[in-house]
Amino acid sequence: MDSFDFSKQIPLWLDQELFDTAIQTYISDPQAKVTSFDIKAATKPGENFASAVYRAAIKFTSKFSKDEKEMSVIIKTQPVNVDLPNMAHMKDTTFFETEMAVYGNILWKIQELITSVGYEDVMCPKLIYQTMTPKPIIILEDVSINGFDTPIRSLHDDFEITKMIVRRLAKFHAASFYLQDEQKIDATPFNHSLFKFDPIAKSFFGEGYKTLLTVMSKWNGFERYIEPIRQLSETYREKGLKSYSPNTGPGAWNVLNHGDFHLKNMLYKMDKDSGKVEDVMMYDFQICVYASPAVDLTYMLFNFTSDENRYNRYDELLATYHEQFVEALKRFGYLKQPPTLLDLQVEMMKNGNLQAQNGLLMYAFLIFDMSTVKMEDLKDKTALKRMTFENERYKKVIKEELEVFLFRGYLGN
């Protein structure tokens, strides 16, 4: 998905008054005073699609200590240049409203439930403060000081890491499922997706399919896939909107999906000695959606699973997720019959269009080496899309995937 460098200019609204209010609210001291703050970009150019992200080192005084205290925070806010032509995709979106509502009404309840039954998992960074005035601003704890970062940009060859992430996701989903059933949260308002925002849908999905078909038409051995993909390109939005809508009827299986469950939205803590992942956190809840768990699980298959494991251990991954989902429900005190593993397999098949879409479009960008792109290439979005699809690795992998998509009925109308 197209991204821009939002962090060159620090917004004027990240000022003394904001940080005073944030600290006063967070520590419950109306007399707390920020003595200094230093703001720097927290991400590299091109890493963010909908937000500008900064890191701030804050020093403050309060009634709770005679010594000056320090705190490092992460700030997500609206880009300064949101009104420029290349930011047209942000018009009429609800990204910030969604994330604020999730943090304010849902995430703390999920974390509270998970902690209460003995799990040690921390699902996401803690909210420090948020406001819509004068612009959308979300301030979170900076977990990098505890060793969390986002150093992984490639698929996970280590299946144990994949399973760790799958189990974490299952607990998150199970908590939302249980709390919704107990009427302790209302996740139904989270009903947005990229398919609902016409400029984004057309720019990424519509133009993506168009470019892919142009490129693929020149490849030998792909002839039988052209027409089914063309048909999918005409119905992707209708199918996407359906997949991102709640299931209905008796036994309907819906959870609060992260909705954008990819590599860059996961924070990793690495073991200093072995260099292996020892813990993970989820990040960026701007397009959460209450729908089938297939939404996040499809992202998981193409972001946190190696090609080999996706081919050969697909059923094992779903079984791992289901086992953890059911175990978590039991811990929470859920007394009804939980969804079965067969139910999960049906959900994945029923929403197979998402697998086709992730495999055909999103996967190409995931494995593409952006360091090979020159600045002049970024000016021609169609050319950039074409470069990602012409990747030899993508061509090799997608040929195997297309056969699966075709025979399972994920392509076509």
N, C-alpha and C positions, 0 to 999 in steps of 0.2 A: 504494500500500500504506500502511496506517495507520502513522503515526509519532508520536513523542512528544518532549517536551523533557526529555532525560536529564541535561542539563549544569548544572542549577541547583545541585545539591549535589555537591561534590567528594568522592569516596569516601575514607574514612579509610585505606584500604589503599594509597593513593598517598602513601607516606611516605618518610622519610629512609632507612630500611633498604632499601626497594625500589630507590631511585635509586642508593644506594651499590652494591648488588649488580649493577644494570644496567650502570653505568659500569665497575666492576671487570671484569665479564665481557667487555664490548665492547672495551676497550682492553688486556685481558690484564694487568691490574695489580691484584693482590689488596689492595694498600695504598692504592689510589685512594680519595679521600674527597670526597663532595659537600659543598660549603661553603654552598650555598644553592640553592633552587629556587622557582620561581613558576609556579603552575598556573592556566590560564584555559580557559574553554570554547573549543573550536576550530570549532564548528559553530553554526548558528543554530537556534532552536527549531523542531522539526518536521522536521529534515532527516535524522534517523537512525531506522532501524527496529529494529535489533537491538543497537546499541552506544552507549555514551557515549564521546564523543571530546573529548580535551583537548590543549592545547598547553602544554608545560613548558619554561621557560628554566632551564637547569641550569648552575651553576658548580662546578668541581671542581679538585682538585689531584691530581697523580700523579708517579711517579718519572721520567716521560718529559719533564717540563718543570718548571723552577723557577718559572714563572709560572702563575697560575690560568687555567684554560681555561673556555670557554663552549660550550654545545651547546644547540640547540633541537630538541625531539623532539615527535612526535605520539603520544598514548597512546590506545589503544582498550581499553575494559574493559567489564565487565558493569554495566548500570545499577544504581544504588543501590536503586531501587524495583522490582526484578525480581519481587518477590513480590506486588505489588499486582494487583488484578483486571484492570486494563487491560493488564497484561503477561502475560496467560495464554498469548498466542501464543508466548512464549519457552520454555514448559515442554517438556522433552524434545527440544529442538533441539540441533544439534551445530555451530552456527555458529562458535564460537570454536575448538573442536577441529579443525574443517576448516581454518580459516585458519592455525592454528599448524602443522598438519601440512604444508600447502602451502608455507609459509615455511621450515619446518625441513628439508623433504626434497626439494622440487621446484624452487621459484623460483630458488634460487641456482644450480642446475644448468642451468636454462634460460638464465639470464643468462650464465653462464660459457661455454656453448656458443655463444650468439649473439655474444658478444664475441670468442671465439677464431677466428671465421671472418671477422672484419673489419667486422661490423656495429657501428655506433655507438649503436644503439638501447638505451636504458635502459628496461626493461619496467615497473619499479615502484620505490617507495621501498625503501631498504635496511632490513633488520631490525636493530635494535639489541639487543633483548632480549625474551624472552617467558617467561611462567610461568603455571601454573594455581594457584599458591599466593600469597595466600590466596583469590584470585579470578582468573578468566581475565584476563590482561593482555598486551597486545602493544604494544611500544614501537618506533616506526619513526623513521627520519630525517625531519626536517621539510624537505621539498623546497621549501617556499614561499620559503625564503631564497635559493633558486636561480631564483626566478621562476615556480615552478609553483603554480597555484591552480585553483579550479573556478568560474570566472566565467561559464561558458556554461550557460544553462539552457533554450536553445531549439534547435530542429532546425537542422542545418547547411545553409544555402542554398549555401555555397561547396562545390562538388563536389570540389575539390582537398583540402579538409580531410577530407571523407568518405573519399576514397581514401587519404589518409595514415593514417587510423585503420584502414581495412581492411587495408592492408599491414602495419601493426604487429600487428594481430590474426593475420594469416596467418603471420608469423614466429614468434609465440608458439605458435600451434597446431602449426606444422611442427616446432619444437624439441621439443615434448612428444611428437609422433608419432614422431620419430626416436629420442629417448631411450628411449621405451617399447619400440620395436622392438629397440633395442640392449640392452634389459634393464638400463639404467642408472638408470631410475626405475621405480616401480610406481605408476601412477596409478589402478589399478583400485579401491582402497578408497574413492575419491571418487565415491560413488554416491548422494549425497543430493540432494534437491531440495525446493522448497516443496510439491510434490505429496505428499511423504512425511509431512509434518507436518499432521495432520488439522485442527487449529484454524485454521492459516493458510490451508490450501486452501479450507476452508468459508467463512472470513471474507472472503477476497479474491475467489477465483474463484467459488465457489458463490453467495454473496450478490451478487457482481458481475453474474453472468449473470441472476439473478432480478430485480435492479433494472433492468438494461438492457432485459429483455423487457417489463417494466411500462411503462417510458418509451417504448420503440419501438412498442408496441402502439397508441399514440396518434398516431403519425406517418403521414401519407399517403404512399403509394408504397413502403412497407417491408413490405407484407403478406406477400409471398412468402418473406421471410427469417425470419419469426417461427418457423415450425416447424423449419427446419434449425438455427437457433440454439438452440431449446429442446432438440433432440436432442443437440447438442454439449454443452449444459449438463449433460446426464445422463451423458456419457461423457468429459468433459474430463480427469478425474483418471486414468482408465485409459489414455487416449491420452498424457497428459503423462508418466506413469511409464514408458511404453514409449519415448517420445522421449528421456527422460533416462536410458535404459539403454544400455549399449554394444552396438554392432552386433556380430554374430557371423558366423562362416563365413569362407571364403577371401576375401581382399581387403577385410576389414571395415575401414571408415574410422572411427577414433575418435581424439579428441584430448582434452587437458585443457581443458575450457571454463571461462572465467571464471565463467559461470553466472548472472551478474547484470549483464550488460554494458550499462549504461545511462549516461546523461549525468552523473549525480552520482558515478559510480564511475570517472570519468576526470579526471585532473589535466592542466591546460593551461598551457603557457608561451607568453605572448604577446610578439610583437615590439613593443618600446616605441615605435618610430617609426610602423610601419604599423598596429599594433593587430591584426594577423593572427596566427593560431596558427602557431607555429614548431616546437613539439614537444608530445608527449603522453606520459603515463604511465598505466598501469592501477592501480587502487586497490580495496581491499575484496574479498578472496578468500574470503568466508565460505560461499559455496554453489557452489564449484567442482565440476564433475562431468565424469567421463570418459565421453564419449558422442559422438554425431555432431557435426561442426562446425556443423551447422544450428542448434544451440542458440544459440551466440553470434551467428551470422550473422543470425538472425531478430531478435535484439535490435538489431543494427546497423542493420537496415532501418528500424526504427521509432524509433530514438533518434538516430542520427548521419546520417540521410539525410532531405533535405527531401521533402515530399509529391511535388513535381514530379519529382525525381530517382528516387524510389522507383517511380513509375509508368513513367517513360520510360527509365531507365538501369539497371534491375534486372539485366539480363544482363551489362551492362558491369561492374557492381560484382562480380558473381560471377566474371567473367573476370579482373578485377584481383586478387581474392583468390587465385584458383587459380594465376595466373601467379607471384605472389609466393611462394605455398606451395611450388610445384615448384622455383622458383629457390633458395629457402632449403634445401630438402632436398638439392639438388645440392651446395651449398656445404658442408653438413654431412657429405657423403660417402655419402649414401644411394644404394645401387647397384641397388635393386630398381625395378620399374616403379611410378611414383607414381600415385596416384589421378588419373583424368582429369577434364576439365571436365564431361563428361557424367555422371560419377559424382557430381559436386557438384550438378548440376541434379537428379539423382534423389534425393539426400539432402534437398534443399530441398522437393521435391514430397512425398516420403515423410513428412516431418515438417511438412507444411503446416498441421496443427492448431495448431502453435506460432505461425504467422503469423496465423491467425484469432484466436487468443487474445491475442496482442500488439496486433493491430489493434482488436479489439472492447473489450478491457478496459484494458490498460496504456497504450495510446496516449491514451485519454481523460484519464487522470491526468497524462500527460506534458505535454499542451498546456493544461491547465486552470490558470488564474491563481489561485493560492492566496491572493494578497494581497486578493482580493475576499471571502474567507471571514471571517465574524465568529466570535468565540469561541463563541457559543451554537450555531453551525452544527456545530462540532466534536463536540458532545455527541450528535448524532444521526448515526451513521455511514451509515445508509441515506439520509438526506437529503443528506449530502455526496456520496455516490455518484451520487444522482439529479442533483445540480447539475452534476457533471462530464459526465454523458451528455447533458444538455440544452444543452450548449455548441453554438452554431450552427456553429462551425468543425468540431467533431467530427461533427456530423450531416452536413455537406456531404462531408467526406472519407470517412467510413465508408460512405456510399451507393455511392461508386465502388469502394471496397475490397470491399464485400460481393458485388458482381457477380463480381469476380475469385475471391473465396473460394468462391462457390457453383459457378461453372463449372469450377474446378479440383478440386472435391470435398473442400475443406477443412472444410466444414460438415456437419451431419447426423451419422449414426451411423458 
